[in-house]
Amino acid sequence: MSKIRLFLEMIKFEHTIFALPYAYIGMVMASYYTSNAWPSLMTFVWVTLAMVGARSAAMGLNRVIDAAIDARNPRTASREIPRGAIKSVEAWLFIIGSLALLGVSAYMLNPLCFKLLPLAVFVLVLYPYCKRFTWACHLVLGLADSFAPLGGWIAVTGQIDIPALLLAGAVAVWIAAFDIIYACQDVEFDKRHGLHSIPVRFGIGGGLLLSRLMHVLTIVLFALVPLYVDLGIVYWIGVAAVALLLWYEHRIISPHDMSRIDVAFFTVNSYVASVAFVFTLADIAISLW
């Protein structure tokens, strides 16, 4: 049990709330869009397992590939691999098992999900290396997380439609924007060790400005979805609530005061994902009932 707790800590299991709700949004919205019905129970189960496998593999890869960097950074030196609580071989076995779960789940959903699996795995492996050579690493992370709503949609429809791309784009820029905020706390360390990020390249002020602009784009993309899917007032209330949360996220931090970065990064963004899911689900439920 103690080892299980260590692995859950390594993959930051509580951060699942960032991406999993959007996989469910993609799944539920796709079923409503194509057949005016709820997705099947088995689709729900396999989408959930696919997300567990994908996110566990992604976090495991990130921790293994960055272990040496984490060991040198005072903020991350106490993570499980640098401090020796989890051995690298154990982490790799965990990653292989997670990828196997993802692969089986994709196969059980439909052929397109399985065909796109290599692309998803490639992005998961690519992301941890990006900070070594490009400040656009946040965008690659956003791309990786955009597979959540896109995968949920494809799991139901077996195809890629415009609403799925809009949802994927919204999640991609939302994730990338708050990852920029998170990276602000490591600017000095990254500069000393030749690592790249938007705050390193453009400064903390420039990074926060780009983050704000990307969050504006997030709202725009969410607002475009009803052009293709018959969504009502409850969905729009959810979009407004998400916009308010993102405004608050940027209101509580500044280049001169990053003391509430944990609130901005984790607390507010967990509410963003939850609010988006609850209001979208409620709007579709009202229509179906």
N, C-alpha and C positions, 0 to 999 in steps of 0.2 A: 504493500500500500504506500509506503514511503517513496518507493521508486516511481510509482504511478504519479504521486503528487509532484515529484521532481520534473517528470516529463510534462505534466500539465502546466507547471510554472515555466518550463523552458519555452513552450509554444504560446505562452500567454493566453490560455484557453478563454479567459474572460473577454479577450478582444475579439472573439468570434462574433460578438454582437455587431461589429462593424460591417461584416460582409454577408453573413447568413441571412439577415432580413431581406437583403436585396435579391438573393437567390430565390427566396420565397415570393417576392414581388414579381420577379420575372416569370416564375412558374404560374402563379395565380392569374396574372394579367394575360399571359399567353393563352391560358385555357379559356378565360373570359372572352378574349379577342377572337379566338378561332371557333369556339363551340358554345359560348354563352353558358358555361358550366364550371364546376370546380375541378381541379386536377384530381386524378385518381390517387388512392392511398399509396399504391406502389410507386408512383412517380414521386410523391412526397418523400417516401422512404429512401429511394435511390438518390434523389437530389440532396437530401440531408447527408447521406453517407459520402457522396461525392465531395460535398463541401468540407466535411470533416477530414477526409483524406487529403484534399488539395491544400487546405490551410495548415494542417499538421505537417505535411511535407514541406510547404513553403517556409514555415517558421523553423523547422529542423534544418533545412538547407541554409537558411540565413545564419543560424547559430553556429553551425559547423564551419561554414566558409569564412565567417567573420571571427572565429574563436581567437585568433592571434591579435586582431585589432581590439576586440573586446577586452582582452587581458591587459592591454596597455591603457585603456580608458578608465579613469577612476569611476565614472558613472556606471560602467558595464562590467567591471572586473569581477563583481560578485555573481555574475550569471553562472548557470550550472556547469557549463563546459569549462570556462576559464578557471573556476575554483576546484574543478576535479570531481564534482558531485555526479556528473554524468560523463562517461568515457566517450571518446569519439566513435569507437566501434559500436557502442550502444546507440548513439545518436543515428549512425548510418543505418543500423538495422531498423530503427524506428521510422526513418525516412523511406526505406524500401517497403516496409509494411504499409505505410500511408499511401505511397504511390500505387501499390497493388490494390488497395481499397478504392482509390480513385479510378484505376483502370477497370476493375470489375463493375463499378457503379456506372461508368460511362458506357460500357458494353451492354449492360442491362437496360439502359435507357433507350438509345436508338443509334443507328449507324453513324449519323453525323456527329453526335457527341463523341463517339469512339474515334472517328477520323480526326477530329480536332484535338484529341488528347496530346499528341506529340507537340503541337504548338503551345498548349497550355503548360506542359512540363518544361519546354524550352524557356519560356518567360520566367517560370518559377526559379529555374537554375540561373538565368541571366541576371536577375535583379540584384542578388548580393554582390556581384562583381562590379556593377555599374558605378558605384561610388569611387572606384579605383581609376576610372578614366573619363567620366562625364558628369557634369552638374545636372543633367537631365534624368538622373536616377529616380527622382520622385515620379516622373512621368511613366517610367517602366513599372514602378510599384502600382500606380494607378491603372495601367494596362492589365496587370496581373489580377487586380481586384475587380476589374470590369467584367471578367469572365463569370462572376457570380450571377448578375442578372441575365447576362447573355446565355450562360449555361442553363439557367432555370427556364428561360424561354425556349431554347432549342430542345430541352428535355421533353417539352410538351408538343412542340410543333414539328420538330425535325427539320427546321429551316430557320434562316435568319431574315427577320423583317425589320422595317424602319423603326417601329417602337422599341424593339430590342436594342438597336444601335443607339437610340436616344438615351435609354436607361443606362446602357453600358458607358456611354460618354459622360453622363452625369456622375456616375459613380467614379469613373476614372479621374475626372478633374477634382471631385470632392476629396478623394483619398490623397491625390498628389498634393493638393493645397494644404491639408492639415499635416502631411508628412514634412512639408517645408517648414511649418511652425515647429514641429518636433525637432527638426535638424538645427534649429537656431541655438539650442543649448550645447551643441558640440562644435560650434564654429572654430574656436581657438584650437581645440584638439585636432580637428580635421585639417586646418591650415598647417599645423606642425608636422603632420604625418602624410601630407600630400593627398588627402582625400578630397573628393569633389561633392559639392551640393550647391543648390541655388543660393542659400545664405552666404556660403563661402565666395561664390562668384559675384554676387550682386550686393552683398552686405545684408545685415539683418533687416534694415529698413526696406531695401529693395525686395528682399524675399517676402516680407510680410505684405508688401503692396501687390506682388504677383499672386500671393495666396488669396488676397481679397478679390482680385479680378477673376481668379479661377473659381472662387465660390459664387461670384455673380453668374458666371457661365453655367455652373451647376444648376442654379435656379432656372435659368433660361431653358436649359435642356429638359428639366422636369416639366416646365410649362408648355413645351412643345408636344409632349406625349399625348395630351387630349386631342390634338389634331388628328390622331390616327386611332385612338382608343376612346370609346364612349364612356368618359369619366365625368362625374358630377361635382357638385359643390363641396362635398366632403373631401375629395382629393385636393381641390384647390385650397381648402382650409389647411390641409396637411402641408402643401407647398409653402403657404404663407408662414406656417409654424416653423418649418425648416429654415426659411429665409431669416426669420427672427432669431433662431438659435445661432445661425452662422454670423449674423450681425453681432450678437452678444459675444461669440467666441473671439471676434476681432476687437471688440470693445474692451475686453479685460486684459489684453496684452499690448505691448508696444515695444519698440526698440530699446526703450529706457527702463522697461519694467516687464520682465519675463517671469515674475514670481508665481504667477498663476497658470503657467504653461501646462501643468498636469490637468487642471480643470478644463482648460481650452482643448487639450488634446484628447483626453479620455472621456471625461464626464459629458461635455457638450456633444461630442461626436457620437457617443453611445445613444444620447437622446435623439440626435438627428436620424440615425438608422431606425430606431424604434418608432419614432413619430411617423416617418415616411411609410413604414410597414403598416402600422395600425390604421392610419387614415386611408391608405390605398385599399387595404383589406376591407375596411368598413364601407368604403364607397362601392366596391364591387359586390359586397354582401347585400347592400341595399338594392342594387340593381337586379341581382339574381333572385332575391326574395320578393 
